[in-house]
Structures are given as structure tokens and as C-alpha cells.
Amino acid sequence: MYQAFLIKYAEIAIKGKNRYLFEDALVNNIRYQLRNVDGEFKVRKENGRIYVETEGEYDYDETVAALQRVFGIVGICPVILTEDEGFDALCQRVAAHIEEAYEDKHFTFKVNARRARKNYPMNSMEINAAVGEKILEAFPETSVDVHHPQVMINIEIRPLINIYSRELPGPGGMPLGTAGKAMLLLSGGIDSPVAGYMISKRGVTIEATYFHAPPYTSERAKQKVIDLAKKVAAYTGPIKLHIVNFTDIQLYIYEKCPHEELTIIMRRYMMKIAEYFAKQGKCLGLITGESIGQVASQTMQSLAATNEVCTMPVYRPLIALDKQDIVTIAEKIDTYETSILPYEDCCTIFVAKHPVTKPNVEFIRKSELKLAEKIEELMETAINTTETIMVEAE
């Protein structure tokens, strides 16, 4: 029934003279998401509107699902595009749309006309009244409610007349690739995939670093993280994933440093290594899934201690979210069930019974002096033996 989708955006509209850059990025991202969908599609811009036009048969549900993964889209309207063949023909098209789209005609409606082409012989109010009258004649079981209608019949008079009555939600945000690149510290937990999704929603392209600790963590734990990266890549596009063998560094810290400080010190070296790859990849910051007070390593004092070793910004999109808020997003983007699989990552193996919750940075630095003999060599080895793979959505 629908030979096109009208794509609505929000923030892009206020970008002034740079608006076209964001629109072009959105068009390119739509084309990318539709590349594997059954059907032929043409994506075009027209006077502040973006249309996805279909050519021949296509999978409606699959198309909508793909569009709902494109950041920058706030609304997806299945639309009928028709030539201006006169008012009677317009009314017939509206009636045919209602007949096919709504099995139960017992609903209230409002006609919302917009005359973008000013040479049309009727103004918007006249179109509203006249089309509404024709709908009541064709479907007497309907009724008009101009304040709270159950169905809004939108008619836009453009070079082609647009008729639509449904608006499916998009993910919002900004088009991917319009805000630089950042490095995600990705683990097998619930939080970090959500953090990557949320930062990407603001237009940021991401790479990721995962710290693996064989034999203390299994190949299943590693595969779990790759699977999570695939889930996130459905929204972000392909992710370059750096898999760092962190075992020797962890064991050395475990041997030399106070056990209550293990988590903080390990975290600091993870940040250093992730920042190395971030600089190699021309990233503009690091991304973590930390939330204030969630665990011992995420108190304000602990976050300050890990931040101290970084020379680039650390973005924490989950910082003020409750756990349930994070779980809700994880369920929405289909990472939750994978995240709770019982394969431990390297962070959970060397956890102290009583980790420090308010670390003193001076004490942490003093403890790290005990690592001076071998830590640089171990870090260099970890970096040089890192496995880098490109992860794409399934």
C-alpha cells in the first residue's frame, strides 16, 4: 500500500547553514541500514523532507525495523504519494487509505492539511473541512474530534501530495558520524554496550577495547563480548574491536599491590591502554559504562583516581542512571540477554573481598611505584599482541 516513507527529524532542523551536512549524513546512514533489506529503495531530500521511496515489492516490517535503527530519525511515516489530479481524486485516495489501513472504522479523526504549494486552489482550512466531510460520508461510523483524535489524517500539498496517518517512532539523536569518534571500554556486562549505544546516538562513531584474561576467562567470555559488539553495531555500524590480553598485567598488579586497591589500579592501566588505541584511531575521547556508586570502583573518589591517568576526555553517558534505567535500555537494544550470560570477564576474577571505596590518589601512585620494574614492558607486550577485528551486525 505504501510506496514511500516520510522521514522526520528534529534537532537537525535547527542547524542553520550546516543543516545540509546533517541531512546528507542522515541520508547516507539510511542507505546503509537499508542495504540488506529485501527490496529496492531510493532515498532523497526535498524541501526539508527526506523520503525513502520503494521500487517494486519490499518487506514492510524489515524496512521499518531498519529505519528504527538510524539515529537522527524521530518519526517514520508510511506515506502515499499521489499526483494532483483534482480534489475528488484526492478524496478517493484518502478514503482508499482509510479502507485499507483501518479494519475497524469506529474511531475519531481529524484532518490536518498543510498547503506547502500555495497555488493549490483551496487553503488548509478548506481542505480540512471538505475532506473531513467526504470521510464522514464514506465511513459514517467515524466521527470528528479536533482536540484528541484517535487518527490524524495528514495531507501535505507538495509537488506530490502526501497522505499519511501513522507516525512510527525513530530512535532520535543525531546522525552517526557527525560528532567525531571515541573509544568504548567494552566488557561483557550490561552497562558498557548501553554506553556505546547512547554516545553513538549523539552522532559519535565508536571503536572498542576489550580486556581478556585467559585462562581465567574463557573463549566463551570473549565470544560474548564479540556478540555484544554485533548487537551494538546494528545501530553504530561496523566496530573495530581491540582484544587485549591483560592476564600478565593483572597477575603482576595482584602480586605487587595491596589487594584492596587492585580494581582501581587495574582500571587505571586499562584506561592507559585504551587511550593508546584511541590515539592510534584518532578518537576524541574514551567511553565507559560507569554510574556513580554502582560498585566500589565507581564512587566519585574512584572515578577521579581512574580519570587521573587519562589525557583525553572520558565520557560516561550512564553516570546518573539507576541500574533499572540501564537495564531498560539494554532490553530495548537487545543486549541484555547476552550481557547476563554466565561467562566472567577479566574485571571480576581479581576482585578483593574489601575493595577501597574512597581511594587516595597519592596512595595509589605510591602503590604503583612497586610496578616500575616490569609494568612498561608488560603494557608494551599487551599492546603488541592485541587482536584487532572488525565486528559487523548480523
Buried (B, 14 or more C-beta within 10 A) or exposed (E): EBBBBBBBBBBBEEBEEEBEEBBEBBBBBBBBBBEEBEBEBEBEBEEEBBBBBBEEEBEBEBBBEBBBBBBBBBBBBBBBBBEBEEBEEBBBBBBBBBEEBBEEBEBBBBBBBEBBBEEBEBEBEBBBBBBBEBBBEBBEEBBBEEEEBEBEBBBBBBEBBBBBBBBEEBBBBBBBBBBEBBBBBBBBBBBBBBBBBBBBBBBBBBBBBBBBBEEBBBEEBBBBBBBBBBBBBBBBBBBBBBBBBBBBBBBBBBEBBBBBBBBBBBBBBBBBBBBBBBEEBEBBBBBBBBBBEBBBBBBEBBBEBBBEBBEBEBBBBBBEBEEEEBBEBBEEBEBBEBBEEEBBBBBBEBBBEEBBBEBEBEBBBEBBEBBEEBBEEBBEBBBEEBEBEEBEBE
